[in-house]
Amino acid sequence: MTIEELNKISKEYEDLIKVRRIVAEEGEKLAGETGYRKQILVCGGTGCTSSNSQGVINALEEELKAHGIENEILVVKTGCFGLCALGPIMIVYPEGVFYAEAKTENVKRIVEEHIIGGNVCKDLLYQKTVHTDGSIIPLAQTDFYKKQMRIALENCGVIDPENIKEYIGTGGYQALAKVLTEMTPDDVIKCITDSGLRGRGGGGFPTGRKWAFAKASQGDIKYVCCNADEGDPGAFMDRSILEGDPHSVLEAMTIAGFAIGAHQGYIYVRAEYPIAVDRLKIAIAQSRENGTLGKNIFGTGFDFDIEIRLGAGAFVCGEETALMNSIEGNRGEPRPRPPYPAIKGLFGKPTILNNVETWSNIPKIIRRGAEWYASMGTEGSKGTKVFALGGKITNVGLVEVPMGTTLREIIEEIGGGIPNGKKFKAAQTGGPSGGCIPAKYIDTPIDYESLKELGSMMGSGGLIVMDEDTCMVDIAKFYLNFTVDESCGKCTPCRIGTRKLLQYLEKITDGKGELEDIDRIEELAKHMQTASLCALGQSAPNPILSTVKHFRDEYEDHILNKHCSAGVCKKLISYDIDPEKCKGCTLCARNCPVKAITGTVKQPHVIDQNKCIKCGLCESNCKFGAVIKK
């Protein structure tokens, strides 16, 4: 492909994409220029796929064909829209209406009433997009979207990720063309440095500096790597970008190859992401076919190619040197640093490694300029950050906000608050390497420095919300369980330290803890932070240290009073039946799996505490509120 051919495709597909980006009046004006009367976008990300979005797409195509309008209506399978709790998601343009939880049985009605008849099925829409007077509120103006700023996610939910021409229609590969024809490697590195972009994989190291180190390193061969081994519990940011906009990563890696003098790239992605892997394979094949990967790109003489390597799901392979060991075919274990990968990385050659989200920002920065990107965010944390919002939150999904957005804005405004009238208790950021932020810091701006001061970290972007029914000791135990399982075992501080920390937590939640255990935990944690070989071991104590710091009273309550205020730790709770409320319906006794409840019909029942396994079925089955958890 020549640059002239690139520009021609871009122009051909530009209006098609514009309709999806711009709704209401302007969208209506553009509708006739695309060749289609309407466009129906259906989410094809993992979340919506698991809710049968493919079945919805099949039903749509069949129904359109049955009415003879299949050539007038374009059906597009996209990546993630973000509002994962409402999947499958279907959006119809140029109106921009949002059908939530789309079902195959409703497709016929939508086609006949809306697509053909012109009457939107308002009862099937996401109700927050329907005004009280019946008018449609643009999606961008809903609470979930209006405070977001989508840069890394700009094309997710907008384009068909399996069609390179749609990516080109968004301005795709224009950054690569600009780099290869108008810029020097030093120009590229300066642009990325001046933008203030920092690594989004957790460490936050300045991206431009990393590239500069690799460029300055002497080597006949250099490599560019993408870390798509997203292993944090509850995190799905990188997966969603690969599923929704894989070409942005390929373009960015090719730009980096030019900047540092590399001609080969590797994407290390976990095999548990089958949709992401398939779309990457399709994107790489299309890029090679169209000449944006391979030999003599755009006729400039620059060669660059990319291969995929599948990971088996080891969390430690998210650490850069362990990842490189795995690509080489060795056991995924970290190496001592220095030397750093920019000096001696993959196959002993200078290498740069960035995660998916970092890569997805690169083409936009090159196209729009360093100043544009640096104008967003805070002094030390530029740009935006993608978060996988989960836990006790109304709007579970994927969000992207400017750095410096407060925790309150994310939880209460974008996330829709805590469901069931519960109170916000804490937020956990950074996954197993991060920490818990208590409710009193809800107005903290989210940036690298602020989170570090609170004993947490940005991490790759998992943000787990907890309500008043969460036990913070149990949360710390959950993350320690994870790191114990995922430790590669190479170094003693991590291999033994994580297991010993877990034993202390189990002792406390079993009601056998001592106050001195808290001091022992803190001492051991500090040794692990300084002595562990890699970031997994160094950061593994963070969840427990942050909960001890901010929720010490809960640890003391577990130890001194043998009590779990959240009612989570089974060995510290008990169930009793209030004889005044018990009607003797026998429902609790019939559902008890260990026959710990006895009593006769219409008489108060009793729980044998020696037999009770604290499963809680008696409480959930009682219709009279007679079962009391203490």
C-alpha positions in Angstrom: 0.0 0.0 0.0 1.2 3.5 -0.9 0.4 6.6 1.1 -1.9 7.7 -1.7 -3.8 4.4 -1.4 -4.0 4.9 2.4 -5.4 8.4 2.0 -8.0 7.1 -0.6 -9.3 4.4 1.8 -9.3 6.9 4.7 -11.5 9.2 2.7 -13.8 6.4 1.6 -14.5 5.3 5.1 -14.3 8.6 6.9 -18.1 9.4 6.7 -19.0 5.9 7.7 -17.1 6.3 11.0 -18.3 9.9 11.5 -21.9 8.8 11.7 -21.0 6.6 14.6 -19.1 9.3 16.4 -21.6 12.1 15.9 -25.3 11.7 16.8 -28.5 13.7 16.5 -28.6 16.5 13.8 -25.1 16.1 12.3 -25.5 12.4 12.2 -28.7 12.7 10.2 -27.0 14.9 7.6 -24.2 12.4 7.2 -26.4 9.4 6.9 -26.9 9.6 3.2 -23.2 9.9 2.4 -22.3 6.4 3.7 -24.2 4.3 1.2 -26.3 2.8 4.1 -29.6 4.0 5.4 -28.7 2.9 8.9 -25.8 1.2 10.8 -26.4 -1.2 13.6 -23.5 -1.8 15.9 -23.5 -4.8 18.2 -20.8 -5.3 20.9 -18.6 -8.4 20.1 -16.4 -8.1 23.2 -16.0 -11.0 25.6 -18.7 -9.8 28.0 -21.4 -9.3 25.4 -20.4 -12.4 23.5 -20.9 -14.4 26.7 -24.4 -12.9 26.8 -25.1 -14.1 23.2 -24.4 -11.0 21.2 -23.5 -13.3 18.3 -27.0 -14.7 18.4 -28.4 -11.2 18.2 -26.2 -10.4 15.2 -27.4 -13.6 13.5 -31.0 -12.8 14.2 -30.5 -9.3 12.8 -29.0 -10.5 9.6 -31.7 -13.0 9.1 -34.5 -10.5 9.8 -33.0 -7.9 7.5 -32.6 -10.5 4.7 -36.2 -11.6 5.2 -37.4 -8.0 4.5 -35.0 -7.6 1.6 -33.1 -4.7 3.1 -29.8 -6.4 4.0 -27.9 -4.2 1.5 -29.4 -1.0 3.0 -28.5 -1.6 6.6 -24.9 -2.2 7.8 -24.5 -4.6 10.7 -21.2 -4.2 12.5 -19.7 -6.3 15.3 -17.5 -4.0 17.3 -15.4 -4.1 20.4 -16.5 -3.1 24.0 -18.7 -0.1 24.5 -17.8 0.1 28.2 -21.2 -0.5 29.9 -20.6 -4.2 30.3 -23.4 -4.6 32.9 -26.0 -3.9 30.1 -24.8 -6.4 27.4 -25.5 -7.4 24.8 -25.4 -3.8 23.6 -26.9 -2.6 20.3 -26.6 0.9 19.0 -28.4 2.1 15.9 -27.1 5.1 13.9 -27.6 7.8 12.8 -30.1 8.1 15.6 -27.6 6.9 18.2 -30.1 5.0 20.2 -28.9 2.5 22.7 -30.7 -0.9 23.1 -29.6 -2.5 26.3 -29.6 -6.2 27.1 -30.6 -7.0 23.6 -32.3 -10.3 23.1 -32.9 -12.4 20.0 -36.6 -12.5 20.6 -36.8 -8.7 20.4 -34.9 -8.4 17.1 -37.9 -8.9 14.8 -39.8 -6.1 16.6 -36.8 -3.7 16.4 -36.4 -4.3 12.7 -40.0 -3.9 11.9 -40.9 -1.0 14.2 -37.6 0.9 14.2 -35.5 0.0 11.2 -38.4 -0.2 8.8 -41.2 1.8 10.5 -39.0 4.6 11.9 -40.4 4.2 15.4 -37.8 3.6 18.1 -38.7 0.9 20.6 -38.2 3.1 23.6 -39.1 0.5 26.2 -36.1 -1.6 25.0 -33.6 1.3 25.3 -31.1 2.0 28.0 -33.6 4.0 30.1 -31.0 6.6 31.1 -30.9 7.7 27.4 -34.7 8.4 27.4 -35.8 11.8 28.8 -39.0 12.1 30.7 -40.7 13.7 27.7 -39.7 10.7 25.6 -36.9 12.4 23.7 -33.6 10.6 23.3 -30.6 11.7 25.3 -27.3 11.3 23.3 -25.2 8.5 24.8 -22.3 10.9 25.4 -24.4 13.0 27.7 -25.4 10.1 30.1 -23.7 10.0 33.5 -21.6 7.0 32.5 -20.1 8.7 29.5 -20.1 12.5 30.0 -17.1 12.6 32.3 -15.1 10.1 30.3 -12.4 11.0 27.7 -11.8 8.1 25.4 -8.3 8.1 23.8 -7.0 4.6 24.3 -10.6 3.4 23.9 -11.4 5.9 21.1 -12.2 3.2 18.5 -13.6 0.5 20.8 -17.3 0.2 20.2 -17.0 2.4 17.1 -15.3 0.3 14.4 -15.2 -3.3 13.1 -11.9 -4.5 14.6 -11.7 -7.2 11.9 -11.8 -4.6 9.0 -8.5 -2.7 8.5 -10.3 -0.2 6.2 -12.5 0.9 9.1 -9.5 1.5 11.2 -7.9 3.5 8.4 -11.2 5.5 8.2 -10.5 6.8 11.8 -7.1 8.1 10.7 -5.4 4.8 11.3 -1.9 4.3 10.0 -1.6 8.1 9.3 0.7 8.4 12.3 3.0 5.6 10.8 3.0 7.3 7.4 3.9 10.6 9.1 6.7 9.0 11.1 8.2 7.2 8.1 8.1 10.2 5.7 8.4 13.3 7.9 10.2 12.4 11.1 13.5 11.1 12.4 13.8 8.5 15.2 14.8 11.3 17.5 11.8 13.3 16.5 9.5 10.4 17.4 11.1 9.9 20.8 11.0 13.6 21.6 7.3 13.7 20.7 6.5 10.8 23.1 8.8 12.2 25.8 7.2 15.7 25.6 3.7 14.2 25.7 4.4 13.0 29.3 3.1 9.5 28.5 4.0 7.0 31.3 3.7 3.2 31.2 0.2 2.1 31.9 1.2 -1.4 32.9 1.7 -0.5 36.6 5.2 1.0 37.0 4.5 4.3 35.4 8.0 4.7 33.8 8.2 7.5 31.2 7.7 5.9 27.8 9.9 8.3 25.9 12.8 7.7 28.3 12.5 3.9 27.9 12.6 4.3 24.1 15.6 6.7 24.3 17.6 4.1 26.3 16.9 1.4 23.8 17.8 3.6 20.8 21.1 4.5 22.5 21.9 0.9 23.2 24.4 -0.7 20.8 23.1 -3.8 19.0 22.7 -5.3 15.6 19.3 -6.6 16.5 16.6 -4.9 18.7 13.1 -5.9 19.6 9.7 -4.3 20.4 7.4 -6.2 22.7 3.8 -5.8 23.8 2.7 -7.0 27.2 -0.8 -8.3 26.8 -0.5 -10.8 29.7 -3.2 -9.1 31.8 -3.4 -11.1 34.9 -4.9 -8.9 37.7 -8.2 -10.3 39.1 -11.0 -8.2 37.7 -8.9 -6.4 35.0 -10.0 -6.5 31.4 -8.6 -3.2 29.9 -5.9 -4.6 27.6 -8.2 -7.4 26.5 -10.9 -5.0 25.5 -8.5 -2.8 23.4 -7.1 -5.9 21.6 -10.7 -7.0 20.9 -11.9 -3.6 19.8 -8.9 -1.9 18.2 -6.0 -4.2 17.5 -4.5 -2.2 14.7 -3.7 0.7 17.1 -1.3 -1.6 18.8 0.3 -2.9 15.6 0.7 0.7 14.3 2.3 1.8 17.6 4.7 -1.0 17.7 5.8 -0.3 14.2 6.4 3.3 15.1 8.5 2.2 18.0 10.5 -0.1 15.8 11.4 2.8 13.6 12.3 5.0 16.6 14.7 2.5 18.2 16.0 0.7 15.1 14.1 -2.6 15.6 12.6 -4.7 12.8 10.8 -7.4 14.8 8.0 -7.2 17.4 6.3 -9.7 19.6 2.9 -9.6 21.3 2.7 -11.8 24.4 -1.0 -12.4 25.1 -2.6 -15.0 27.4 -4.3 -17.9 25.7 -7.4 -17.3 27.9 -8.2 -14.4 25.6 -9.4 -16.3 22.5 -11.4 -13.4 20.9 -8.4 -11.0 21.4 -6.0 -13.6 19.9 -8.2 -14.2 16.9 -8.6 -10.5 16.2 -4.9 -9.9 16.5 -4.2 -12.7 14.0 -6.7 -11.2 11.6 -5.2 -7.7 12.1 -1.7 -8.9 11.5 -2.7 -10.8 8.4 -4.5 -7.7 7.0 -1.6 -5.5 7.9 0.8 -7.7 6.0 -1.5 -7.9 3.0 -1.9 -4.2 2.9 1.7 -3.4 3.4 1.5 -1.7 6.8 3.6 -4.6 8.2 6.4 -6.4 6.5 9.0 -5.3 3.9 9.4 -1.8 2.6 6.4 -0.2 4.5 4.9 2.6 2.4 7.8 2.3 0.0 10.2 3.9 2.6 12.6 1.0 2.9 11.6 0.3 6.5 10.9 -3.3 7.4 9.0 -4.4 10.5 6.9 -7.5 11.4 5.1 -8.7 14.4 4.4 -12.2 15.8 2.1 -13.5 18.5 3.3 -15.6 21.5 0.7 -17.2 23.7 1.1 -17.2 27.5 -0.3 -20.0 29.7 -1.8 -17.7 32.3 1.1 -17.2 34.8 0.7 -13.9 36.6 4.5 -13.5 37.0 4.8 -13.3 33.2 3.4 -9.8 33.4 6.8 -8.9 34.8 8.9 -7.8 31.8 11.9 -10.1 32.2 9.8 -13.1 33.0 7.7 -12.4 29.9 10.9 -12.3 27.8 12.0 -15.6 29.3 8.7 -17.1 28.3 8.9 -15.7 24.7 12.3 -17.4 24.4 10.8 -20.7 25.4 12.1 -20.8 28.9 10.4 -21.0 32.3 8.6 -17.7 33.0 10.8 -16.5 35.8 12.2 -12.9 36.4 15.8 -12.0 35.8 17.9 -9.8 38.1 18.0 -6.2 37.0 20.3 -4.5 36.0 20.9 -5.0 33.1 17.5 -3.6 32.1 15.8 -4.8 29.0 16.6 -1.6 27.1 20.2 -2.7 27.4 19.9 -6.5 27.4 16.4 -7.9 26.9 14.8 -10.4 24.6 17.4 -12.9 23.3 20.0 -10.7 25.0 19.3 -7.8 22.7 18.1 -4.2 23.5 14.3 -4.4 23.9 11.4 -2.1 24.8 8.3 -3.5 26.3 5.1 -1.6 26.9 1.6 -2.8 27.7 -1.4 -2.6 25.4 -2.9 0.6 26.8 0.4 2.4 26.5 0.7 1.3 22.9 -2.8 2.4 22.0 -2.0 6.0 22.9 1.0 6.3 20.6 -0.7 6.8 17.2 -3.0 9.5 18.6 0.0 11.4 20.2 1.9 11.3 16.9 -1.1 12.5 14.9 -2.3 15.2 17.3 0.9 16.3 18.9 2.7 16.1 22.3 1.1 19.3 23.5 -2.4 18.0 22.9 -1.7 14.9 25.1 0.2 16.8 27.8 -2.7 19.3 28.2 -4.7 16.5 29.8 -4.2 15.1 33.3 -2.0 16.4 36.1 1.5 17.8 36.3 3.1 14.4 36.9 0.5 12.2 35.3 -0.5 13.2 31.8 -3.3 12.0 29.6 -6.0 9.5 30.5 -6.3 6.2 32.3 -8.5 3.2 31.5 -10.1 1.4 34.5 -12.0 -1.9 34.7 -14.7 -0.8 37.2 -16.0 -3.8 39.2 -17.2 -5.0 42.6 -20.0 -3.4 44.5 -20.9 -0.8 41.9 -24.0 -0.2 39.7 -22.3 0.4 36.4 -19.8 -2.4 36.0 -17.7 -1.8 33.0 -14.8 -0.1 31.3 -14.1 3.6 31.8 -11.4 6.0 30.6 -11.0 9.3 32.5 -8.4 12.1 32.5 -5.7 11.6 35.1 -6.7 13.6 38.2 -10.3 12.6 38.1 -11.4 11.9 41.7 -12.4 8.6 43.1 -15.8 10.1 44.0 -16.4 11.1 40.4 -15.6 7.6 39.1 -17.7 5.7 41.8 -20.7 8.0 42.3 -21.1 9.7 38.9 -19.7 7.4 36.3 -20.2 4.2 38.2 -23.7 5.1 39.4 -22.9 4.5 43.1 -23.2 1.5 45.4 -26.2 -0.7 44.8 -28.9 -1.6 47.3 -28.4 1.6 49.4 -25.1 0.4 50.9 -22.3 2.7 52.0 -19.0 2.9 50.1 -16.2 1.5 52.3 -13.1 1.2 50.1 -11.7 0.9 46.6 -8.9 -1.4 45.7 -6.6 -0.3 42.9 -3.6 -1.9 41.3 -4.7 -5.5 41.7 -2.6 -7.9 43.8 0.2 -5.3 43.8 -2.0 -2.4 44.9 -3.8 -1.3 48.0 -7.1 -0.4 49.5 -8.2 3.2 49.7 -10.8 3.9 52.5 -13.9 6.0 52.1 -12.4 9.1 53.8 -10.1 9.5 50.8 -12.9 9.3 48.2 -12.0 12.8 46.9 -8.5 11.8 46.1 -7.4 12.5 42.5 -6.4 9.4 40.7 -2.8 9.8 39.6 0.5 8.0 40.2 1.6 10.2 43.0 -1.6 10.4 45.0 -2.2 6.7 45.0 1.4 6.0 46.1 0.9 8.3 49.0 -2.1 6.3 50.2 -0.2 3.0 50.0 -1.7 1.9 46.7 -0.7 2.2 43.1 -2.2 2.7 39.6 -1.4 -0.8 38.4 -2.8 -1.8 35.1 -6.1 -0.3 35.9 -8.3 -2.6 38.0 -10.6 -0.7 40.3 -12.6 -2.9 42.7 -15.3 -1.1 44.7 -16.2 -2.4 48.2 -19.3 -1.7 50.3 -20.0 -1.9 54.1 -20.4 -5.7 53.9 -16.8 -6.2 52.9 -14.3 -7.5 55.5 -10.9 -5.9 54.8 -8.9 -8.7 56.5 -10.6 -11.1 54.2 -9.8 -8.9 51.2 -6.1 -8.9 52.1 -6.3 -12.7 52.5 -7.9 -13.0 49.0 -5.0 -11.1 47.3 -2.4 -13.0 49.4 -4.0 -16.3 48.3 -3.6 -15.1 44.7 0.1 -14.2 45.0 0.9 -17.4 46.9 -0.4 -19.3 43.9 1.2 -17.1 41.3 4.7 -16.8 42.9 7.2 -18.4 40.6 9.2 -19.6 43.6 12.6 -18.4 42.3 13.4 -16.1 45.2 13.0 -17.0 48.9 11.5 -13.7 50.1 8.5 -14.1 47.8 8.2 -17.9 47.9 8.3 -18.1 51.7 7.2 -14.6 52.5 3.8 -14.6 50.7 2.9 -18.0 52.3 3.9 -16.8 55.8 1.8 -13.6 55.4 -1.1 -15.7 54.3 -0.7 -17.9 57.4 -0.8 -14.9 59.7 -4.1 -13.7 58.0 -5.6 -17.2 58.2 -4.7 -17.3 61.9 -6.5 -13.9 62.4 -9.6 -14.8 60.5 -9.8 -18.1 62.3 -10.0 -16.3 65.6 -6.6 -17.4 66.8 -4.7 -14.2 66.1 -2.5 -12.1 68.5 -1.9 -8.4 68.5 1.8 -9.2 67.9 0.8 -10.8 64.6 0.2 -7.3 63.2 3.7 -6.2 64.0 5.1 -9.4 62.6 3.1 -8.9 59.4 4.5 -5.3 59.0 8.1 -6.4 59.6 7.9 -9.3 57.2 6.3 -7.2 54.5 9.1 -4.6 54.7 11.7 -7.3 54.2 9.8 -8.7 51.2 9.6 -5.2 49.6 13.4 -4.8 49.7 14.6 -8.3 49.2 12.3 -9.9 46.5 13.7 -10.3 43.1 10.9 -8.8 41.0 7.9 -6.5 41.4 5.5 -9.4 42.2 7.2 -10.2 45.5 8.1 -6.6 46.2 4.5 -5.4 45.9 2.7 -8.5 47.2 2.5 -7.1 50.7 0.7 -3.9 49.5 -2.9 -5.1 50.0 -2.2 -6.2 53.5 -0.1 -3.2 54.5 -2.7 -0.8 53.2 -5.5 -2.6 55.1 -3.5 -2.6 58.3 -2.8 1.1 57.8 -6.4 2.2 57.1 -8.4 -0.5 58.8 -6.4 -1.5 61.8 -9.5 -1.5 63.9 -10.9 -4.5 61.9 -7.7 -6.5 62.5 -7.9 -5.7 66.3 -11.6 -6.6 66.3 -10.8 -10.0 64.8 -8.0 -10.6 67.3 -9.4 -9.1 70.5 -13.1 -9.7 70.2 -13.1 -12.7 67.8 -15.6 -10.8 65.8 -15.9 -10.0 62.1 -18.1 -6.9 61.8 -18.9 -7.6 58.1 -20.0 -11.1 58.9 -17.7 -12.6 56.3 -15.1 -14.7 58.3 -17.0 -17.9 58.9 -15.2 -19.0 62.0 -16.0 -15.7 63.7 -19.7 -15.7 63.1 -22.7 -17.7 64.3 -26.3 -18.1 63.4 -29.1 -18.1 65.9 -32.9 -18.3 65.6 -35.1 -15.8 67.4 -37.9 -17.8 69.0 -40.2 -14.8 69.0 -40.0 -14.5 65.2 -39.7 -18.2 64.3 -43.0 -19.5 62.9 -41.9 -23.1 62.7 -42.3 -23.3 58.9 -39.3 -25.8 58.8 -37.9 -24.1 55.7 -34.5 -23.5 57.4 -34.3 -27.1 58.6 -35.2 -28.6 55.2 -32.5 -26.5 53.5 -29.7 -27.1 56.0 -27.1 -29.3 54.3 -25.8 -30.7 57.6 -29.1 -31.1 59.5 -27.9 -28.7 62.2 -31.4 -27.3 62.7 -34.1 -29.1 64.6 -37.7 -28.3 65.6 -41.3 -29.3 65.0 -43.9 -27.7 62.8 -45.2 -24.4 64.1 -42.7 -24.4 67.0 -39.4 -22.4 67.3 -36.4 -24.1 65.8 -32.9 -24.4 67.2 -29.4 -24.4 65.6 -26.8 -26.9 66.9 -23.7 -24.7 66.9 -21.4 -27.8 66.9 -22.9 -29.0 63.6 -23.4 -25.6 61.9 -21.0 -24.9 59.0 -21.9 -21.2 58.7 -23.2 -21.5 55.1 -26.0 -19.0 55.6 -28.7 -20.9 53.9 -30.9 -20.7 56.9 -30.8 -16.9 56.9 -31.4 -16.6 53.1 -34.3 -19.0 53.2 -36.1 -17.6 56.3 -39.1 -15.5 55.3 -39.7 -14.0 58.7 -36.3 -12.6 59.6 -35.9 -15.0 62.5 -32.4 -16.1 61.7 -29.8 -13.7 63.1 -26.2 -13.6 62.1 -23.9 -12.5 64.9 
